């Protein structure tokens, strides 16, 4: 009985740790998407520094940026199992960079 309780406690604690990082990763996806939306809103109608998005930020750039964001999120969901911690760190770092760009864009308006 004692061994069963120890095993159950270890299994539960391992599951809680995995669940915790999975929740953090999901939160990082939400912040990443919000950062992309802020950058989009701050760039709308202005000259674009990224040549892939075109000379002015408009519908075409929105579709490209939205598609790239969705593809990244879906790729993480499909192939990221077991790497939630690393993906969360990368997402939060990307959110910081994108939000800094959005803040700069708002200041220049």
Order of alpha helices (4+ residues) and beta strands (2+ residues): alpha-alpha-alpha
